[in-house]
Amino acid sequence: MPTPLGKTLLIANPAAQNGNGAAAAERAAALLGDALGDGSLDVAPTRGPGEAVRLAAGAGAYETVLALGGDGIIHEAANGLMQLPAGERPAFGIVPVGSGNDYARTLGVSTKVDEACAQLLGAEARPVDVGRVNGHWFVETLSFGLDAAIALDTMERRVRTGRTGTVLYMESGVDQLLHHLEPRRYRASFDGGETVEAESVTFAVQIGPYYGGGFKICPDARIDDGLLDVCVAHPPVGAARALYIFLRAKGGKHVRFKQIELRRCRTLHLEFDEAPPAQMDGELIEGTSFDIAVEPAALNVLAPF
């Protein structure tokens, strides 16, 4: 069967999903190798943080780069591809083997390895947007404050307990809401406009709609509209009310509450009085000042959409 992938590099994280990544990579390599034919698939297992960036940045000779693992390796591979000139970037695809899999939700890619490989082999590449923050790239989510604290705490709990999934995120969320519901003062300028000063409990900047393992924080976000979708939760809000809004966010039903502000922009300059918890695609980012922008149609992504 003809495929759109061509010469393909599969960057795989064997440690993904508490070690299930190794078996998933072996299965994906067998399926993709059979479909692509001899010599058309190279497999590069990662051995530590940051290696997927290097591998993807050096993949200019390939027609397609695939990332197998969780949102972390997808984030790294995308950052590597964005180091290549726009006309030399291979198409990008994912085989999601993680616990959050938010980018997979946005793309409509199955979390079952066999189905994901079949989708990739029959997909067409489509240009999608990528976000930029302080020289880093993100494909799905960037957030500050309580939501970022939940995401980072979830990662720590995952490492410590070996547990995965949305339930773990919700467990962390309840704990953070009850014990760390702290408003943070910020100054923001959207698209170079007048600076707005206010307080936030959470401040999310999205390419796609999801974060936290399926929470639909910006329900109307699209990855190909050339825009950032922003969701800000403002105080005052007590723990009980915050918990109720948090639970409603799973289905995108939080947007009707008066504490929630939604915006769209192409650029955003954001400053906090003190360094907040902050994450991009689940990875830690630090600082008090953030320059954020969208790069429209930056990657050609293989997915059924």
C-alpha positions as CSV (number, residue, x, y, z in Angstrom):
1,M,0.0,0.0,0.0
2,P,1.5,3.4,-0.9
3,T,2.2,5.6,2.1
4,P,2.9,9.3,2.5
5,L,5.8,8.8,4.9
6,G,8.7,8.1,2.6
7,K,12.1,7.9,4.3
8,T,11.2,7.9,8.0
9,L,12.9,8.4,11.3
10,L,11.1,7.0,14.4
11,I,12.3,8.7,17.6
12,A,11.1,6.5,20.4
13,N,11.3,6.9,24.2
14,P,11.6,3.4,25.7
15,A,10.9,4.7,29.1
16,A,7.5,6.2,28.2
17,Q,4.5,5.0,30.2
18,N,6.6,3.5,32.9
19,G,8.7,1.4,30.5
20,N,5.9,0.4,28.1
21,G,7.5,2.5,25.4
22,A,10.1,-0.2,24.6
23,A,7.5,-2.7,23.6
24,A,5.4,-0.1,21.8
25,A,8.5,1.0,19.8
26,E,9.2,-2.6,18.8
27,R,5.6,-3.0,17.6
28,A,5.5,0.3,15.8
29,A,8.8,-0.4,14.1
30,A,7.6,-3.8,12.9
31,L,4.3,-2.4,11.5
32,L,5.8,0.7,9.9
33,G,8.8,-1.2,8.6
34,D,6.6,-3.8,6.8
35,A,4.6,-1.0,5.2
36,L,7.4,1.2,4.2
37,G,9.8,-1.5,2.9
38,D,13.5,-2.2,3.4
39,G,15.7,0.7,4.2
40,S,12.9,3.2,4.6
41,L,12.6,3.3,8.4
42,D,15.3,4.1,10.9
43,V,14.6,3.8,14.7
44,A,16.4,6.0,17.2
45,P,15.7,5.2,20.9
46,T,16.3,8.1,23.3
47,R,18.5,7.6,26.3
48,G,17.7,10.7,28.3
49,P,16.1,14.2,28.3
50,G,16.9,16.4,25.4
51,E,18.1,13.7,23.0
52,A,14.9,13.8,20.9
53,V,15.7,17.5,20.2
54,R,19.1,16.7,18.8
55,L,17.8,13.7,16.8
56,A,15.0,15.7,15.2
57,A,17.2,18.7,14.5
58,G,19.5,16.4,12.6
59,A,16.8,14.8,10.6
60,G,16.8,17.1,7.5
61,A,17.5,14.1,5.2
62,Y,14.3,12.4,6.1
63,E,10.8,13.0,4.7
64,T,9.0,12.1,7.9
65,V,9.9,12.2,11.6
66,L,7.7,10.3,14.0
67,A,7.8,10.7,17.8
68,L,6.8,7.7,19.9
69,G,6.1,8.4,23.6
70,G,4.3,10.9,25.8
71,D,3.8,14.7,25.4
72,G,7.4,15.2,26.5
73,I,9.1,13.5,23.6
74,I,6.6,15.1,21.2
75,H,7.5,18.5,22.6
76,E,11.3,17.7,22.2
77,A,10.9,16.4,18.7
78,A,8.9,19.4,17.6
79,N,11.6,21.7,19.1
80,G,14.2,19.9,17.1
81,L,12.3,20.1,13.9
82,M,11.8,23.9,14.4
83,Q,15.5,24.3,14.4
84,L,15.5,23.3,10.7
85,P,14.7,25.9,8.0
86,A,11.0,25.9,7.2
87,G,11.5,24.4,3.7
88,E,13.6,21.6,5.0
89,R,11.4,20.3,7.9
90,P,10.2,16.7,7.5
91,A,6.6,16.0,8.0
92,F,5.8,15.2,11.7
93,G,3.7,12.4,13.2
94,I,3.2,10.8,16.6
95,V,2.6,7.4,18.1
96,P,1.2,8.4,21.5
97,V,2.4,6.2,24.4
98,G,2.0,8.6,27.3
99,S,-0.2,9.3,30.2
100,G,-1.6,12.7,29.2
101,N,-1.6,12.4,25.4
102,D,-3.1,15.8,24.9
103,Y,-1.6,16.4,21.5
104,A,-2.9,13.1,20.4
105,R,-6.4,14.1,21.4
106,T,-6.1,17.3,19.4
107,L,-4.9,15.5,16.3
108,G,-7.3,12.6,16.7
109,V,-4.6,10.0,16.8
110,S,-5.3,6.7,18.6
111,T,-3.5,5.7,21.7
112,K,-3.4,2.1,20.5
113,V,-0.1,1.5,18.7
114,D,-1.6,-0.6,15.8
115,E,-4.3,1.9,15.1
116,A,-2.0,4.9,15.4
117,C,0.4,3.3,12.9
118,A,-2.5,2.6,10.5
119,Q,-3.6,6.2,10.8
120,L,-0.2,7.5,10.0
121,L,0.2,5.2,7.0
122,G,-3.1,6.5,5.5
123,A,-2.8,10.2,6.6
124,E,-2.0,13.3,4.7
125,A,0.2,16.0,6.0
126,R,-1.5,19.2,7.0
127,P,0.1,22.5,8.2
128,V,-0.5,23.4,11.8
129,D,0.5,26.1,14.2
130,V,3.3,26.0,16.8
131,G,3.7,28.3,19.8
132,R,6.8,30.0,20.9
133,V,7.8,31.2,24.4
134,N,11.2,32.7,25.3
135,G,12.9,30.8,22.5
136,H,11.2,27.5,23.1
137,W,8.4,25.9,21.1
138,F,5.2,24.3,22.2
139,V,2.7,22.3,20.2
140,E,-0.3,22.3,22.6
141,T,-0.2,24.1,25.9
142,L,1.6,26.7,27.9
143,S,0.3,27.6,31.4
144,F,1.1,29.5,34.5
145,G,-0.1,29.3,38.1
146,L,-2.3,26.7,39.6
147,D,-2.8,24.6,36.4
148,A,0.9,24.5,35.8
149,A,1.5,23.5,39.4
150,I,-1.0,20.7,39.0
151,A,0.7,19.5,35.8
152,L,4.2,19.6,37.4
153,D,3.0,17.9,40.5
154,T,1.3,15.2,38.4
155,M,4.6,14.4,36.8
156,E,6.3,14.1,40.2
157,R,3.5,11.8,41.4
158,R,3.7,9.7,38.2
159,V,7.5,9.1,38.8
160,R,7.0,8.4,42.5
161,T,4.0,6.1,42.2
162,G,4.1,4.7,38.7
163,R,0.4,5.6,38.3
164,T,-0.8,7.3,35.1
165,G,-3.9,8.9,33.6
166,T,-6.5,11.6,34.1
167,V,-7.3,10.4,37.6
168,L,-3.8,11.2,38.8
169,Y,-4.1,14.7,37.3
170,M,-7.5,15.2,39.2
171,E,-6.0,13.9,42.4
172,S,-3.2,16.4,42.1
173,G,-5.7,19.1,41.2
174,V,-7.8,18.6,44.2
175,D,-4.7,18.7,46.5
176,Q,-3.4,21.9,44.9
177,L,-6.8,23.6,45.0
178,L,-7.3,22.8,48.6
179,H,-3.8,23.8,49.7
180,H,-2.2,26.1,47.1
181,L,-5.0,28.3,45.7
182,E,-2.8,31.4,45.4
183,P,-3.6,34.4,43.1
184,R,-0.7,35.8,41.1
185,R,-0.4,39.4,39.9
186,Y,0.5,39.8,36.2
187,R,0.8,42.4,33.5
188,A,-0.2,41.4,30.0
189,S,-0.1,43.0,26.6
190,F,-2.1,41.2,23.8
191,D,-1.0,41.9,20.3
192,G,1.1,44.9,21.4
193,G,-1.9,46.6,22.9
194,E,-2.3,48.5,26.2
195,T,-0.9,46.6,29.2
196,V,-3.5,45.0,31.4
197,E,-2.7,44.4,35.1
198,A,-4.7,41.9,37.1
199,E,-4.5,38.7,39.1
200,S,-4.9,35.2,38.0
201,V,-5.3,31.8,39.6
202,T,-4.5,30.1,36.3
203,F,-3.3,31.5,33.0
204,A,-3.3,29.1,30.0
205,V,-2.1,29.8,26.5
206,Q,-3.2,27.2,24.0
207,I,-2.5,26.0,20.5
208,G,-4.9,23.1,20.8
209,P,-7.9,22.8,23.3
210,Y,-6.5,20.3,25.8
211,Y,-4.2,20.1,28.7
212,G,-3.8,17.9,31.9
213,G,-4.8,14.7,30.2
214,G,-8.0,15.7,28.5
215,F,-9.1,18.9,30.3
216,K,-10.7,21.1,27.5
217,I,-9.3,24.4,28.8
218,C,-9.9,26.3,25.6
219,P,-12.8,24.4,23.9
220,D,-12.7,26.4,20.7
221,A,-9.0,26.4,20.1
222,R,-7.9,25.2,16.6
223,I,-4.3,24.3,15.7
224,D,-4.5,25.8,12.2
225,D,-6.1,29.2,12.7
226,G,-2.9,31.2,13.3
227,L,-4.1,32.2,16.8
228,L,-3.3,31.6,20.4
229,D,-6.3,30.8,22.6
230,V,-6.0,32.2,26.2
231,C,-8.0,31.2,29.3
232,V,-7.5,33.2,32.5
233,A,-9.2,32.3,35.8
234,H,-9.4,35.3,38.0
235,P,-9.9,35.6,41.8
236,P,-11.7,35.9,44.1
237,V,-12.7,32.2,44.2
238,G,-12.8,30.0,47.2
239,A,-11.6,26.4,47.3
240,A,-15.0,24.8,46.9
241,R,-15.9,27.0,44.0
242,A,-12.5,26.5,42.4
243,L,-12.9,22.8,42.7
244,Y,-16.3,22.9,41.0
245,I,-15.0,25.0,38.1
246,F,-11.9,22.7,37.8
247,L,-14.2,19.6,37.5
248,R,-16.3,21.3,34.9
249,A,-13.2,22.1,32.8
250,K,-13.0,18.4,32.0
251,G,-15.7,18.9,29.5
252,G,-15.0,22.5,28.6
253,K,-18.0,23.7,30.7
254,H,-16.0,26.1,32.9
255,V,-16.2,28.9,30.4
256,R,-19.6,30.1,31.6
257,F,-18.3,31.2,35.0
258,K,-17.7,34.9,35.6
259,Q,-14.2,34.2,36.9
260,I,-13.1,32.9,33.4
261,E,-11.8,35.2,30.8
262,L,-11.2,34.0,27.2
263,R,-9.1,35.8,24.6
264,R,-7.4,35.2,21.3
265,C,-4.2,36.8,20.1
266,R,-1.2,36.3,17.9
267,T,1.4,37.7,20.4
268,L,1.4,38.1,24.1
269,H,3.9,39.7,26.5
270,L,3.3,38.4,30.1
271,E,5.0,39.4,33.3
272,F,4.5,38.2,36.9
273,D,5.6,39.8,40.1
274,E,7.1,36.5,41.2
275,A,8.1,33.5,39.2
276,P,5.0,31.3,38.9
277,P,4.8,27.5,38.4
278,A,5.0,27.3,34.6
279,Q,4.9,24.4,32.0
280,M,4.9,24.0,28.3
281,D,3.6,20.7,27.0
282,G,4.1,19.4,30.5
283,E,7.8,20.5,30.6
284,L,9.1,23.0,33.2
285,I,9.8,26.5,32.1
286,E,11.1,29.2,34.6
287,G,11.0,33.0,34.7
288,T,8.9,36.0,35.4
289,S,8.7,37.5,31.9
290,F,7.5,35.7,28.9
291,D,7.3,36.7,25.2
292,I,4.8,34.4,23.5
293,A,3.8,34.1,19.9
294,V,2.2,31.8,17.4
295,E,4.1,30.5,14.3
296,P,1.3,29.8,11.8
297,A,1.5,26.6,9.7
298,A,5.0,25.9,11.0
299,L,4.8,22.1,10.9
300,N,3.3,19.7,8.5
301,V,1.6,17.1,10.7
302,L,0.4,13.6,9.8
303,A,-3.0,12.9,11.4
304,P,-6.6,11.9,10.6
305,F,-7.9,15.2,12.2
